[in-house]
């Protein structure tokens, strides 16, 4: 599917697509800075296969998990 002005994969609000979102996550992980989740990753607050669930699965597949902090969850490496 083509989005605005023929950009492949561009769709949704602000031309969101998974490729762009995945790159954002990869860049955040590579930066070494803390990554915080403000929505409880252990509670299925949204319908199955939504964007947040996809982000969590992607993090897990890359060897990351999260730990509860003071009002948020910090993304941490749990396996190499």
C-alpha positions in Angstrom: 0.0 0.0 0.0 1.3 3.4 -0.9 0.8 6.4 1.3 1.0 10.1 0.6 3.0 11.1 -2.5 3.8 7.5 -3.3 5.8 6.7 -0.2 5.6 2.9 0.2 4.4 1.6 3.5 3.3 5.1 4.7 -0.1 4.9 6.3 -2.0 5.9 9.4 -1.6 9.0 11.5 1.6 10.8 10.7 2.5 8.2 8.0 3.4 5.7 10.7 4.7 2.3 9.7 6.4 -0.6 11.4 9.7 -0.1 9.6 10.0 3.5 11.0 8.9 2.4 14.4 11.4 -0.5 14.5 14.2 1.8 13.5 13.2 4.2 16.3 13.4 1.3 18.8 16.8 0.1 17.4 18.2 3.6 17.6 17.0 4.0 21.2 18.6 0.7 22.2 21.9 1.6 20.5 22.1 4.9 22.2 22.6 3.2 25.6 20.3 5.7 27.3 17.6 4.3 29.6 14.3 3.4 27.9 11.2 3.8 29.9 7.8 2.3 29.4 4.9 4.3 31.0 2.2 1.7 30.3 2.4 -1.5 32.3 3.8 -4.1 29.9 2.4 -7.0 32.0 -1.3 -6.0 31.6 -3.0 -6.5 28.3 -4.7 -3.1 28.2 -5.3 -3.2 24.5 -6.5 -5.7 21.9 -4.2 -8.4 20.7 -1.6 -7.6 18.1 -1.7 -3.8 18.6 1.3 -1.6 18.1 2.3 -1.6 21.8 2.2 -5.4 22.0 4.3 -5.6 18.8 6.9 -3.3 20.3 7.1 -5.4 23.5 7.5 -8.6 21.5 10.2 -7.0 19.4 12.1 -6.0 22.5 11.7 -9.5 23.9 12.9 -11.1 20.7 16.0 -8.9 20.9 16.8 -10.2 24.4 15.2 -7.4 26.4 12.7 -7.3 29.2 11.6 -4.7 31.8 11.7 -4.1 35.5 9.3 -2.1 37.6 10.7 1.2 38.8 9.1 4.1 40.5 6.0 4.7 38.3 7.4 3.2 35.1 9.2 0.2 33.7 12.8 0.3 32.6 13.8 -1.8 29.5 16.8 -4.0 30.5 18.8 -6.7 28.7 17.9 -10.1 30.1 19.9 -12.3 27.7 22.7 -11.8 25.2 
